[in-house]
Amino acid sequence: MEKRYDVLCVGHGSCDVLLRPVDPDVMEKDAIALESVVTASGGDALNGSVNMARLGLKVGIMCCIGYDSFGDQVMLELTRAGVDTACVQRSQAWQTNSPFLLVEPSGERHILSFNGGANQNLCPEMLDDATLAEARHLHVVSVNMLPKLDGAPLADLLRRAHALGVTTSMDVTHDRTGRWLENIREALPHCDIFLPSHYEAAQYCGGETDPQKLKAVFQDLGVKIFGLKMGAEGAFVTDFTQDIMMPSFCAGAPVDTTGGGDAFCAGFVTGFVKGYGLEACAALGAAQAASVIACVGANRGAGTFAMAKELAASRGYTIGV
């Protein structure tokens, strides 16, 4: 049966203010001359939804924004990208998240954010079963920064998705509370794809960094497909029968690493929804990440499926039709 969404993304939506270049010793200087100040949409769920839409999927997003100028820009950019905004939650009482991103000359970025933004209000009650059933796949991101969803409510949401025949994926952020595994343990058996960064996975596992040992931990916790985003080293992904080490497709130094991990997840999930094998999913993720980090902004450089397929082929990898 035809569904409204190939993927429904749930998590942060924001309007980012990117300052570039900012030297690491910024606080030791009286004045800095910037090459660019860019205001653009961002946030894990928004980045993922824009990337998937560019790759040709029917995508919806659930995030929380205010009725302010930043919220208006978020809605405008989502609409331009072809993302369905029916599930976006807005309130006059909320302030749209608008973090400042300090981008180093190397492309690495540091985020200054307001903890009380609209995204803090996202809760599972906003997504009823009727809406959830309209999706083929549920992609939940920004985990560890969604206080009304983290923990047991997250597990219940993924459990509901599976009960409705909806496949699931999850990505996380740094956990400032230090709870780490307790935020996601109950959700993992209901998670088909879990793609944390190498750093985040190590935090979940007491500092362990060996990919094979991390793989064993998350297999025991019930994940179906596990991956590690490893920056310039590429990505490690496994379905526990096959391991793939996918190199980075970035040519030269990145312009801005913001959104690179979100783009990898978006490409991988797109491949999964299309029924591709593990290697093709990883190659699509690597290609999409390379397109995003070659441009300032968390999703402004998001490439099309044709572009990703061509880039992957130039690196010796085949992505399906």
C-alpha positions in Angstrom: 0.0 0.0 0.0 1.3 3.5 -0.9 2.2 5.5 2.2 2.4 9.2 2.7 6.0 9.1 3.9 9.0 6.9 2.9 10.6 8.3 6.0 9.3 10.4 8.9 12.1 12.2 10.7 11.7 13.1 14.4 14.1 15.4 16.3 15.6 18.8 16.2 14.9 21.6 13.7 16.7 24.9 14.0 17.9 28.0 12.3 21.7 28.1 12.5 24.0 31.1 12.5 27.3 30.0 11.1 30.4 32.1 11.6 33.5 31.3 9.6 36.5 31.1 10.0 36.9 31.2 13.8 40.3 30.3 15.2 40.4 28.0 18.2 41.9 30.8 20.3 39.0 33.1 19.7 38.6 34.1 23.3 42.1 35.4 23.4 41.5 38.0 20.7 39.8 41.4 20.9 38.4 41.3 17.3 38.0 38.8 14.5 37.4 39.5 10.8 35.0 36.8 9.4 34.8 35.7 5.8 31.2 34.8 6.1 28.1 34.9 8.4 25.4 32.6 7.1 21.9 32.0 8.5 20.6 28.6 7.4 18.3 25.8 8.6 19.8 23.0 10.6 19.1 20.5 13.4 19.5 16.7 13.1 16.0 15.9 12.0 15.8 18.8 9.6 19.2 18.0 8.1 18.2 14.4 7.6 14.8 15.2 6.1 16.4 17.7 3.6 19.0 15.2 2.5 16.5 12.4 2.1 14.2 14.6 0.0 17.2 15.6 -2.2 17.8 11.9 -2.6 14.3 11.4 -3.9 12.3 10.1 -0.9 8.9 11.3 0.3 9.9 12.7 3.7 8.1 14.3 6.6 9.5 15.9 9.7 8.3 16.3 13.3 10.2 19.0 15.2 9.2 22.0 17.4 9.7 25.6 16.3 8.2 29.0 17.4 6.2 31.6 15.5 9.2 33.8 15.0 11.4 34.9 12.1 13.8 31.9 12.6 10.8 29.5 12.6 9.5 31.1 9.4 12.9 30.5 7.8 12.9 26.9 8.9 9.4 26.4 7.3 10.4 28.2 4.1 13.6 26.0 3.6 11.7 22.8 4.4 9.0 23.7 1.8 11.6 24.6 -0.8 13.4 21.2 -0.2 10.1 19.3 -0.7 9.8 18.1 2.9 6.2 17.6 4.2 5.7 19.9 7.2 2.3 18.6 8.3 3.9 17.2 11.5 5.9 20.3 12.5 4.8 21.6 15.9 4.6 25.4 16.4 3.7 27.6 19.3 3.8 31.3 20.2 5.2 30.3 23.6 8.3 28.7 22.1 11.6 30.2 20.8 12.9 28.5 17.7 16.4 27.0 18.4 19.0 29.2 16.8 22.5 28.1 17.7 25.7 29.9 16.8 28.2 27.6 15.0 31.8 28.7 15.2 33.6 27.0 12.2 37.3 26.7 12.4 39.6 27.1 9.3 39.9 23.3 9.3 36.1 22.9 9.0 35.6 21.7 12.5 32.7 23.5 14.4 31.7 24.3 17.9 28.1 25.0 18.9 26.8 27.7 21.2 23.1 26.8 21.9 20.2 27.8 24.1 18.9 25.0 26.2 15.4 26.3 26.5 14.5 26.3 22.8 11.4 24.9 21.2 12.8 21.5 20.6 12.8 20.8 24.4 9.0 20.4 24.0 9.0 17.5 21.6 7.2 14.5 23.2 5.8 11.2 21.9 2.2 12.3 22.4 2.7 14.5 19.3 3.0 11.4 17.1 -0.1 9.3 17.2 -0.4 5.8 15.7 -2.5 7.0 12.7 0.3 9.4 11.7 3.0 6.9 12.4 1.3 4.3 10.3 1.6 6.7 7.3 5.4 6.1 7.2 7.4 3.2 5.9 10.3 4.1 8.2 10.8 6.2 11.4 14.1 8.0 11.8 14.5 9.4 15.4 17.5 11.7 16.0 18.7 14.3 18.5 18.4 11.5 21.2 20.0 12.7 24.5 18.7 16.3 23.8 15.0 15.5 23.9 14.1 15.5 27.6 10.5 14.5 27.0 11.4 11.7 24.7 14.6 10.2 26.0 14.4 6.9 28.0 11.2 4.9 28.3 9.2 7.2 26.0 11.7 6.6 23.2 11.5 2.9 23.6 7.7 3.0 23.5 7.7 5.1 20.3 10.0 2.6 18.5 8.0 -0.3 19.9 4.8 1.3 18.5 6.5 1.8 15.1 7.4 -1.9 14.9 3.9 -3.0 15.9 2.6 -1.0 12.9 5.1 -2.5 10.6 7.3 0.6 10.4 11.1 0.1 10.4 13.2 2.3 12.6 16.6 4.0 12.9 18.2 6.2 15.6 21.0 8.7 15.9 22.2 10.4 19.1 24.1 13.5 20.3 26.4 14.1 23.2 24.6 13.4 26.5 25.2 16.3 28.9 23.4 14.5 31.7 25.9 11.6 31.7 23.1 9.0 31.7 24.2 7.7 28.2 23.1 4.0 27.9 20.2 4.5 30.3 18.6 6.9 27.8 18.5 4.3 25.0 18.9 0.8 26.5 15.1 0.0 26.3 14.9 1.4 22.8 17.7 -0.6 21.2 15.8 -3.9 20.8 13.2 -2.0 18.7 15.9 -0.2 16.6 16.7 -1.6 13.2 19.6 0.8 12.5 21.8 2.6 15.1 24.5 4.9 13.7 26.3 6.8 16.5 29.6 8.5 16.1 32.7 6.6 17.2 33.0 8.9 20.2 29.4 8.5 21.2 29.5 4.7 21.0 32.6 4.7 23.2 30.8 6.7 25.8 28.0 4.2 25.8 30.6 1.4 26.4 32.7 2.8 29.1 35.4 4.2 26.9 35.9 1.2 24.7 37.0 2.2 21.2 37.6 -1.1 19.3 34.9 -1.4 16.6 34.6 -5.1 17.0 34.1 -4.9 20.7 31.6 -2.1 20.3 29.8 -4.2 17.7 29.5 -7.1 20.2 28.0 -4.8 22.8 25.3 -3.5 20.6 24.5 -6.8 19.1 23.8 -8.1 22.6 21.6 -5.0 23.2 19.4 -6.0 20.2 20.4 -3.6 17.4 19.8 -5.1 13.9 22.3 -2.9 12.0 25.1 -1.0 13.8 27.5 1.6 12.5 30.2 4.0 13.6 30.7 7.4 12.0 34.4 8.0 12.1 34.9 11.4 10.5 37.9 11.5 8.1 38.4 7.7 8.6 35.1 7.0 7.1 32.5 4.7 8.7 32.2 1.2 10.0 28.9 -0.6 9.5 27.7 -4.2 10.2 24.6 -6.3 10.1 26.4 -8.8 12.3 26.9 -11.2 9.3 29.0 -8.7 7.2 31.3 -5.9 8.2 32.0 -2.9 5.9 34.6 -0.3 6.4 33.6 2.6 4.1 36.2 5.3 3.5 35.4 9.0 3.5 34.5 10.3 0.0 35.6 13.8 0.9 38.2 15.2 -1.5 40.6 17.4 0.4 39.8 19.3 3.6 36.1 19.8 4.5 34.7 23.3 4.3 32.3 22.8 7.2 31.7 19.5 9.0 28.3 20.6 10.3 25.7 18.1 9.3 28.1 15.6 7.9 27.0 12.8 10.3 23.3 13.6 9.7 23.9 13.4 5.9 25.6 10.0 6.3 22.7 8.7 8.3 20.3 10.1 5.7 22.1 8.4 2.8 22.3 5.1 4.7 18.6 5.1 5.6 17.7 6.0 2.0 19.6 3.0 0.8 17.9 0.8 3.4 14.4 2.0 2.5 15.2 1.4 -1.2 16.3 -2.2 -0.3 20.0 -1.9 -1.0 22.7 -4.1 0.4 24.9 -3.0 3.3 27.8 -1.7 1.2 25.6 0.3 -1.1 23.8 1.9 1.9 27.2 2.9 3.3 28.4 4.2 0.0 25.3 6.3 -0.4 25.9 7.7 3.1 29.5 8.5 2.4 28.6 10.3 -0.8 25.9 12.4 0.8 28.2 13.3 3.7 30.9 14.4 1.2 28.4 16.7 -0.6 27.3 18.4 2.7 30.8 19.0 4.2 32.0 20.6 1.0 29.7 23.6 1.6 29.0 26.0 4.5 25.8 25.0 6.3 24.4 21.8 7.7 22.4 20.9 4.6 22.9 23.6 1.9 25.3 21.3 -0.1 23.0 18.2 0.0 23.4 16.5 -3.3 20.9 14.6 -5.4 20.7 10.8 -5.9 22.4 11.1 -9.3 25.2 13.1 -7.8 25.7 10.6 -5.0 25.7 7.7 -7.5 28.3 9.4 -9.7 30.6 10.2 -6.7 30.3 6.6 -5.4 31.2 5.2 -8.8 34.2 7.5 -9.0 35.4 5.8 -5.7 34.7 2.3 -7.0 31.3 1.7 -5.4 28.0 0.8 -7.1 24.7 2.2 -5.8 21.5 0.7 -7.2 18.8 2.5 -9.3 
